[in-house]
Structures are given as structure tokens and as C-alpha cells.
């Protein structure tokens, strides 16, 4: 089968397009023919070695496709089923062996591209808004990279929960996309100081929560735009990892809370995975949550997809098509 392999960690150039044998499913696994694989910043973290994985490995944490074979212990999926998953390495390939208890049936109204685009980023937006910080009507939230894959979904969900949404974006074009998704106010961080603008828009009171997938370049100012006892939810590091800091800063800025969550801990059980994924997929199928797929690349162009993602050239979801 064709696959992308990482034999040494580093830049996008370490993503090698190769031929290797298709995997054999274990008793608890299903072999899935991948029709679409999601591209996410967590893939960059694995590629760079920030998240360690035994070398060589096939990257990719999100996929959708058709079950072709099942292991002897598998019962809830059968060959021919359309399924999607996230949280298992190996989706940058034509086939992947996936633990069957991680597979979710795709609703009839959704195609493979939509399913692959929804799993990781959709459930991330869901747990951020429903679990890490449960948004209440009337609260004000700041969402960084509001035109990104998670950002646009989070904007929509926050609005449906009744929040006032302030978003940041890097260009007028991206600002329009975030506004079309429902953001009430947009700050173009390449032209405006988001700290000053956020405080101006909140009459110096600050926001209830900051959702930050950017990290290093935004962290210090995030602390300054929160209301007393506000929440900073740091769910990614697109600009780099946040350096060590003095916890007394949380007291200085108003007895703040900070969380560094991951999707893995919010879909740890089969019941939670089913509940969260069903909620997200049904919202998409019903039209209450709209996906934006920025571009679908051939699998062989994984390097280009990573460069575009890291260069902030995208708005919405990136996919690889084997």
C-alpha cells in the first residue's frame, strides 16, 4: 500500500511517500481502507518529536473509510461498514488497522470527507465548550485562530450556547470567515493588539475564557485579558510551546485558572466517545454545525499540506486523500 512514513523527526521534508505492506488486523482490530485522512497540528507535533513515537511510524490521527476485514474478537463493525475514528496513529495511508472500539459509524447523510474532517476538530471543539469550560449564556469568550479548523467550529458552538464571541484572525479574509461563522467581534492580530482590543471591547472587564491553540506568542497577553477567576484553556501550540512560567502570575492577574487538556482524555471510554462523536456528527448532518474543508490533497502531497498548515495559509480543514 501507499503510505507516508516518518523515519526521523524534523521538518515537513521527513514525510516520505513510500510503498509498504498493508497491516494485519489484530483480534481486536478492524482493517479500514482509508478514503480521507485529516491533517492536524498534532501530526506536526509527532513529526517534530514533541510527541514521541517509535520510529519509523505512519502519522495521522484521524480517518474515515470502509471496513475491509475484522479481527476474531470484533463484533460491532462488519466488512463494508463506513466508519470514522481519531486518536490512533496511522491514517496517512491507504489502509490502517484500528482498534474496533475506536470506530464510529458514519451517518448516511455524511460523506467520507465530512466524517474525516469532523472527528478530531469537531470533538475538540465539543469538549472545549462543554467539558473543559462549560460555556453559559451571556458569557464572553475569546477564540484565537477563529478561522482555523477548530476555531470556526468552536465559534459556532459558542454562539449556539449563547456566548458573545470575540475572535482573532490573521487577515481580513480570515476575519470574514470567522464572522460568517458567527463571531460577534474580530481582531486582526497582524494589525491590532489583541490585548488592547479585547479589553476595549469588554470595557476593561476581560473575558470569561480564552481558547488558545496558538501558544507561545499569545500566552502572556491571554493572562491579561481574562476577568478575575477567568479560564485560560490552552489546547495547542501552533506558534511553539509555552515556556515555563511562575504560577504566581495567575494570582497577579486575578486568581486565574489554566488548563492544558487533550481530546484523548475526553473520549477515554467507549461511552464517552460515542456520546461526543454522535453529538458532533448529528449537528453536522442536521446542518446546525457547518464544516469548512479548505483543501483536499493527494496523499503524496503530505509535505505540502504540512507546510500550508504551519504557514497559517489555511482556513478550515485540510485532508489527505489516498
C-alpha positions in Angstrom: 0.0 0.0 0.0 1.0 3.7 -0.4 1.7 5.5 2.9 3.5 8.4 4.4 6.3 7.3 6.8 8.5 9.3 9.3 11.9 7.6 9.7 13.4 10.6 11.6 11.8 13.5 13.3 12.1 17.0 11.8 10.5 19.4 9.3 8.0 18.6 6.6 10.7 17.0 4.5 10.8 13.9 6.7 7.3 12.9 5.4 8.3 10.1 2.9 5.8 8.7 0.4 6.5 5.0 0.3 5.2 1.5 -0.6 4.9 -0.8 2.4 2.7 -3.9 3.1 -0.8 -3.3 4.4 -1.1 -4.0 8.2 -2.7 -7.2 9.5 -5.6 -6.5 12.0 -5.1 -8.0 15.5 -8.1 -9.9 17.1 -9.5 -6.6 18.5 -8.9 -4.5 15.3 -10.5 -3.8 12.0 -8.7 -3.1 8.8 -10.0 0.2 7.3 -9.5 1.3 3.7 -8.9 5.0 4.3 -10.9 7.3 2.0 -9.9 10.5 3.7 -7.4 11.4 6.5 -7.5 14.6 8.5 -4.4 16.8 8.8 -4.0 18.4 12.3 -1.3 20.2 14.3 -0.9 17.1 16.5 0.5 15.4 13.3 3.1 18.2 13.3 4.0 17.6 16.9 4.5 13.9 16.2 6.6 14.7 13.1 8.8 17.1 15.1 9.2 14.7 18.0 7.4 16.9 20.5 5.1 13.9 21.0 7.3 10.8 20.9 6.5 7.8 18.8 8.7 4.8 18.0 10.4 5.2 14.6 9.6 4.6 11.9 5.8 5.5 12.1 2.9 6.4 9.9 1.5 9.8 11.0 -2.1 10.8 11.1 -4.6 10.7 13.9 -7.9 10.9 12.0 -9.5 8.9 9.2 -12.7 7.8 7.5 -13.2 4.8 5.3 -14.6 1.4 4.8 -14.0 -1.7 6.9 -12.5 -4.5 4.8 -11.5 -7.1 7.4 -12.2 -7.6 11.1 -10.3 -9.5 13.8 -11.7 -12.5 15.6 -12.9 -10.5 18.7 -14.7 -7.8 16.7 -18.5 -7.7 16.6 -19.9 -4.2 16.4 -18.5 -3.4 12.9 -18.5 -5.6 9.8 -16.8 -5.5 6.4 -18.5 -2.9 4.3 -19.3 -0.6 7.2 -18.5 3.1 6.7 -16.6 4.3 9.8 -14.5 7.1 11.1 -12.1 7.4 14.0 -9.5 9.6 15.7 -6.7 9.1 18.3 -5.0 6.2 16.6 -1.7 6.8 14.7 -1.5 5.7 11.1 -4.2 7.3 8.9 -1.7 8.8 6.3 -2.0 5.5 4.4 -4.3 3.5 2.1 -5.1 1.1 4.9 -5.0 1.3 8.7 -5.5 -1.3 11.4 -7.7 0.4 14.1 -8.9 -0.9 17.4 -12.6 -1.6 16.8 -13.8 0.1 19.9 -12.4 3.4 18.5 -14.5 3.2 15.3 -17.7 5.2 14.9 -20.4 4.5 12.2 -20.7 7.4 9.8 -24.3 8.8 9.4 -25.8 8.2 6.0 -26.0 12.0 5.3 -22.3 12.5 5.7 -19.6 11.6 3.1 -16.0 10.4 3.9 -14.5 13.8 3.7 -17.0 15.3 6.1 -16.5 12.5 8.6 -12.7 12.7 8.5 -13.0 16.5 8.9 -15.3 16.2 11.9 -13.8 13.7 14.3 -10.7 15.3 15.8 -11.5 19.0 15.4 -15.3 18.6 15.9 -14.9 16.6 19.2 -12.1 19.0 20.3 -14.5 22.0 19.9 -17.2 20.0 21.7 -15.1 19.1 24.8 -13.6 22.6 25.0 -17.0 24.2 25.1 -18.9 21.6 27.1 -16.4 20.0 29.4 -13.1 21.9 30.0 -15.1 25.2 30.3 -18.8 24.8 30.1 -20.0 27.9 28.3 -23.1 29.6 29.7 -25.4 32.0 28.1 -24.3 35.6 28.5 -20.6 34.8 28.9 -17.9 36.4 26.7 -15.3 34.2 25.1 -12.1 34.9 23.2 -11.2 32.4 20.5 -7.8 32.6 18.8 -7.4 31.5 15.2 -11.2 31.8 14.8 -10.9 30.9 11.1 -9.0 27.7 11.7 -10.3 24.2 11.7 -11.2 24.1 15.4 -11.7 27.8 15.6 -14.7 28.0 13.2 -16.4 25.0 14.8 -15.8 26.5 18.3 -17.2 29.9 17.2 -20.4 28.2 16.0 -20.9 26.1 19.1 -20.2 29.0 21.5 -22.8 31.1 19.7 -25.3 28.3 19.9 -24.6 28.2 23.7 -25.4 31.9 24.0 -22.0 33.4 24.3 -20.6 36.7 23.0 -17.7 35.6 20.8 -14.6 37.7 20.2 -12.3 36.1 17.6 -8.8 36.7 16.4 -7.6 36.1 12.8 -4.5 37.0 10.7 -6.2 38.7 7.7 -9.3 40.4 6.6 -10.2 37.3 4.6 -10.0 35.0 7.6 -11.8 37.6 9.7 -14.7 37.5 7.3 -14.9 33.7 7.5 -14.9 33.8 11.3 -17.6 36.5 11.3 -19.7 34.4 8.8 -19.3 31.5 11.3 -21.0 33.7 14.0 -18.2 35.7 15.7 -19.5 39.0 17.1 -16.2 40.8 17.1 -13.0 40.1 15.1 -9.5 41.3 16.0 -6.9 41.1 13.2 -3.8 40.4 15.2 -1.4 41.4 12.4 -2.9 44.9 12.5 -4.2 45.3 16.1 -3.0 44.4 19.6 -5.4 41.8 20.7 -4.8 42.6 24.4 -5.8 46.2 23.9 -8.7 45.4 21.6 -10.1 42.7 23.9 -10.1 45.0 26.9 -11.7 47.8 24.9 -14.4 45.5 23.7 -15.1 44.4 27.2 -14.9 47.8 28.9 -11.7 46.6 30.6 -13.6 43.8 32.4 -11.9 41.0 30.4 -13.4 37.8 29.0 -14.7 34.7 30.9 -12.5 32.3 28.9 -9.7 32.3 26.3 -9.5 29.3 24.0 -5.9 29.3 22.7 -4.5 26.8 20.2 -1.6 29.2 19.3 0.5 29.0 22.5 3.9 30.7 22.8 3.1 34.1 21.1 -0.3 34.7 22.7 0.1 33.2 26.2 1.3 36.3 28.2 -1.4 38.5 26.8 -4.0 35.9 27.3 -3.5 36.2 31.1 -4.1 40.0 30.8 -7.4 39.8 29.0 -9.2 37.5 31.5 -11.6 38.6 34.1 -10.8 37.7 37.7 -11.2 34.0 38.1 -11.3 33.6 34.4 -10.1 30.5 32.5 -7.3 30.1 30.0 -7.8 26.9 28.0 -4.6 26.2 26.1 -5.3 23.3 23.7 -2.4 23.7 21.2 0.8 25.3 20.4 0.8 26.4 16.7 3.4 29.1 17.5 5.5 26.8 19.8 5.3 25.5 23.3 4.7 27.9 26.2 7.9 28.3 28.2 7.9 27.6 32.0 6.3 30.4 34.0 5.7 31.4 37.6 2.4 30.3 38.9 2.2 33.4 41.0 1.2 35.2 37.7 -2.2 33.5 38.0 -2.7 35.3 41.3 -1.4 38.6 40.0 -3.8 38.6 37.1 -6.9 37.7 39.2 -6.8 34.2 40.7 -6.9 32.7 37.2 -7.4 29.1 36.2 -5.4 27.4 33.4 -6.0 24.1 31.7 -4.0 22.2 29.1 -6.5 19.5 28.0 -6.4 16.9 25.2 -9.1 15.1 23.3 -7.6 11.7 24.4 -8.8 12.3 28.0 -12.3 13.3 26.9 -13.1 10.2 24.8 -11.3 7.7 27.1 -14.3 5.4 27.4 -16.4 3.9 24.6 -19.5 5.5 26.1 -17.9 9.0 26.1 -16.6 8.5 22.6 -20.0 7.5 21.3 -21.8 10.3 23.1 -19.4 13.1 22.0 -19.0 11.9 18.4 -22.7 11.3 17.9 -23.5 14.8 19.1 -21.0 16.3 16.7 -21.8 14.2 13.7 -25.5 14.7 14.2 -25.1 18.5 14.4 -23.2 18.4 11.1 -25.7 16.1 9.5 -28.6 18.3 10.5 -26.9 21.5 9.3 -26.5 23.0 12.8 -22.7 22.8 12.6 -21.1 23.7 9.3 -17.7 22.3 8.2 -15.3 24.2 6.0 -12.9 22.0 4.1 -10.1 24.2 2.9 -8.4 21.7 0.7 -8.0 18.0 0.0 -4.5 17.0 -1.1 -3.4 13.7 -2.7 -1.7 11.6 -0.1 1.6 12.1 -1.9 1.4 15.8 -1.1 1.5 15.4 2.6 4.6 17.7 2.8 2.8 20.5 1.1 -0.2 20.1 3.4 2.0 20.4 6.5 3.8 23.4 5.1 0.5 25.1 4.4 -0.8 24.3 7.9 2.3 25.5 9.7 2.4 28.6 7.5 -1.1 29.6 8.5 -2.1 29.7 4.9 -5.3 27.8 5.6 -8.8 28.4 7.0 -10.7 25.3 7.9 -9.9 21.7 7.5 -7.1 20.0 5.5 -7.5 16.4 4.2 -5.3 13.9 2.5 -6.9 11.5 0.0 -5.1 8.2 -0.6 
